[in-house]
Amino acid sequence: MVQLEEDTAQTDAAKRTSDVELNLLSESRLDISEKQRAQKINKNMEEDERVNTKKEIDAYEREMMLTEDVRCGFWIFKGACFQRFATQTTYVLLYGLVGCVFSMTYAYFNGTLTTIEKRFKIPSKNTGIIAIGNNVSQMTVSAALSYYAGKGHRPRWIGFGVMTIVGFCMLTAAPHFLYGPGEDALGLTVEFGGVADENATQEVLEQQRAKSLCRDRGNETACAVEEGNFAPQAVFFLAEVISGVGGGLYYTLGVSYMDDNTKKSKTPALLSLSYFFHMLGPAIGYALASFCLRLYIAPQLQPVINNNDPRWLGAWWLGWLLLGSTLFLSGILFTMLPKELPRAKARRVVEERKRREASALKGEAPDEPAAEEEASLKDMLITFKRIAMNKTLMCNNISSIFYYFGYTPYWIFTPKYIEVQYRQSAATSSLVTGTVALAFSALGVLLSGFVISKFKPSARYMAAWNVFVGLLSVVGCIAYAFIGCPGNEQSMIINIPEGGPNSITTCNSACYCDYVPFSPVCGENNMTYISPCHAGCRQEIIDGKGKKIYSDCSCIANNNSLNHVKGSLSELWQNTKLSATVTNVAEPFAVLKKYEKPLPTFGGHATAGACPVNCFVQFVLFLSVMCCLKFVGATGRASNFLVTIRCVPERDKTAAMGFGMMLACLLTFIPSPIFFGWLLDGLCLVWGKTCTNKGNCWLYDPLALRYTLNFTAAAFIFIGTIFDVGVWYLVKNLKIFDEEVKKTDAGTEEEQETMLAKEKL
């Protein structure tokens, strides 16, 4: 009986426990249902609030008075017809167009550089100095100018910067109008007495060909004279300095104005779109250079030669007039944009009013907007001190400095690297870097911008992605070091005879090849020589297909003789047991003399160009790695920019970008080409010569170049990645989008309500 009562009590207890569990489960389900319902209500409320806010912004924009800060146009050009263009779409398209034309100027300069050097007899070392003029000016004035311009009417300052680029274009073309086409070019026109004589052209071509052949002392090739008027070089350098001022204003003010006048969520997509336009410029610039150089330097005159003649000079100056005219119109349109877009002002006013209302409901005093300091030297120094003390910004800047430093050799030397390592032509190398790699970079920029705009990742996710990009870049650079072509590294013969009384006589000792330019030839022994002269070739003929063939080459053994010798040696090897007695190379020939067999004769032939080496597989592998790195590297641009402009106060945004540009020019863009140029010089096997000193490098050591260049670049990028890790740690509380701020505020209110409920219980 007692046992039965105990069993009954246990059963009742189990039922009660089960009932409690069911009740708890039901309550839990109700809680989940309530939470889902609450989330749905909150989502609907947020959507309603977004729609209402948009309606308020539309209404405010319609009723807004056209004050000077939102009026589009200037002087008499500011009617209602101009006001319709005061939109972010107009700005993004105009900004992208200017960026495209601006990047075209650099490509056009590189495309016409050889013609400019030939016309004004400018040494290559001087053109290198001219090219860094824009970095010098950006380093000097970008920070201060960005500070002052950021506090003014930014579109007009950008327009001023575009006008300085117009000045750069006009100054670059000016030497043509100051000094004319040159007497040599004029003498080859009908108007100045030139006679169309194909024999004269053939004579010039013969002289050009003969420069690379083996010659006796009395007929040796003349040295390259480095001379030229200093004044045109000074004009070119001044033009580059001026372009640096305009470039600094365009980049720093342009993106800050875009960020301030668009929704924060749209900034990445619009920024990526403008980057995409900028990337189109180089391809168009090189195409324009090709078109202009097909025209004679004096288009109004009739040349007696065609563009296949070595004396041909193209109209290098013509493209600068076209580029300058396009930029002039763009600059005028830029100055017509308002200080603040009407839509952006309406959004700012409505959001500020809502913040005030929210503060009033909470019983808090509304935050008064801080009064903006007037531009002054004292405030500029305080601003730069504040920027320099910003750990996140400085860590990000240092990371960019090392990253850019490591990537400098690939930006400058990639075409040359492909030619040296994989025996690709200059045209193929330029095509790969100018189109294929550019396409992957453009795709990466566009995709990353739209992904960030859609998913709105936090600052930590963006910083973590930059760390991943840096590590992948390091792995890619190391992979480059192991993608070589052994056949290429073993097929070049470097037989430069040493001078002096104790010099050893070689096959080309009597050729005097000191000033012969690098023009590789392939011998019939399937080995590549530096030039026909270094191969000892004395004759050149052109076959019916236009292919150059060099003959009577004293360093190349005739294949027929070699085959005969091989057969004789094979016969000797079989008939006599010579293999056990031969101890040096000369012994078989001594035996051949004994058996009255002919010795090999040296006087074979060669063809123009290096011997074909099958590096296609390695080249495709290199190209695949490069495209992957270009794509992934481009995806980090937008995130890096967003971290830069969000980690500083709104008032310091433009100054921070100018400060970063100054550091980049000072510590990367000026010293890195010098450093890597010095590094590559140490890997040179064959140097050219001029009348006064050593010229440019003709041939690098492919193996040493591959390891040294890539490992050095990987080391710099890895250091930059370490600082990216620091950025990731520092941005844990950084807000990138407006939605994050709202979520944070909502989360704070929810936490406060939860705390109050707990206190009541």
C-alpha angles and dihedrals in degrees: 000000000000089000090052092051090050091051090048091050091050090049092051090047091051090049091050090049090049091049090050091050091049091049091049091048091049091048090048091051090047090050091050091047090048091049092050090048090048092049090050091049091048091049091050090047091051090049091048090048091050091051092046091048091051090050091050091049091049091049094047091048092052093049095040117121114236101245123174093264093060101029115113115221138022140242108355093343100082109093129133091272089065094046093070089067093059092102137115090245091060091047096049093048092046092046091049092048092052090047091051093050091042092055088045089062092061093046091047091050091052092045094054097036095101091053092048091050091050094047098048097026093239115172116235092241089060093051088056089056091047091052094060093055092098092052090051092055093043090052091049104045110011097092097045095040092049090052095053095039092048090063094050139055098313100193090054091048089050088049088052089051091051089051090055088055087052086054088051091054094047094045091050090053093042098086089065091057093040098048103019127219092309132251094270092056094044091050089061094060130090093234092059097045101274115152123210100241118162089191089060090052090048089050091054090048090050090051090050091050094046091057090072097047131093109272137182121248094265092052100038119145114272118243122254110263116218107209139124144136112292095210097071090048090053090051091051091049092048089051091053091049091053092048089056091061092052093044092053093052093045096052101039100040097034099060094039091053089049092051093047095048101045135057110277090238091058097048097087094051094046092045091051090049091054090048088052091055089048091055092055091063102078095054092049091044094055090046090053091049091052091051095048094046090057087066119076117257088249102041093182090062129071112239120213092212133059130232091266090068114099089228093060115121117192128216093268092163098056097077092056090061091052093047093045092050092051092048092047092058091045091050091053090051091049092056089054093062115101125251087249127015112245092234092051092050092049090050092048094049094047094047091047090051091050091051090052091050091049091050091050092052090053091049092243126136110254116251110251114221111251115252111248115243117238116247111268139144092252093051091045091056091047090049094050091047089052090049093048090052092053102105096195094050095045092046089051092047093050090049090052091048093056092040093053091043091055093047095047096092091052093050092049107028106031095106091047091045092054091048093050099041104036103023094239121156122257089248092054092046093051091045092053096048096038101046116011097041091040092053092054092047091050091048091050093050094048095044095047093049094052093043092053092047092050102042099028098210119201123258091257093056090049092049090047089052090053089053089052091049090051094049092047089050090053091050090048093052090050089049089054089057092060098043100089138142111234093192091057093049093054104040102074121094114204107193106161109160115228117233127227137085093285096048117135117242111247136180091270101034092115095049102079097213098169095117100030111121121240107271110150122215132193116231123213086250086069093246126123122234127198094243140338088265093055088050088053094242116163103177134055127191133172117221126216092275092056093253119145116235122186120203140183090045109174094200096051119077116224110252094221091057092045092051089049090051092048090052092049092049091049090051091049091048091055098041097041130032091240095145091078095052106038109103104162141024095256094057097075090053090051088052090048089055088052090052090045094241118152118258119233114275120221112218104097128150136252138197128224115268134036119299112271112262121186102237095139096113092049091045092052090048091050091047091051093052091046094051091048092051092045091053097045093041092053091054090066096059098082095043092048091050093048092052089050097053097037097051092064131060116269092252092056097048099100094038090050091055092048090048090051091049091051091052092046093052093043097046104026122014095048103037100034097067089047092049096048091042088056090046093052092046088062089058096052117121100182126032127196119227136223129192092268109029148337116322130203126315116269101185134020129200100257096203096047091042092053095052100036098045098044098042091048092050091047091053093054093046091049091054088051089051090055089058088048087060087055089052089051090055095046099048096061092115098032116122117212104177134039090239090064091056091051092048090050092051091047091049091051092052091048091050090051091051091050091051091050091050091052091049091053091052 
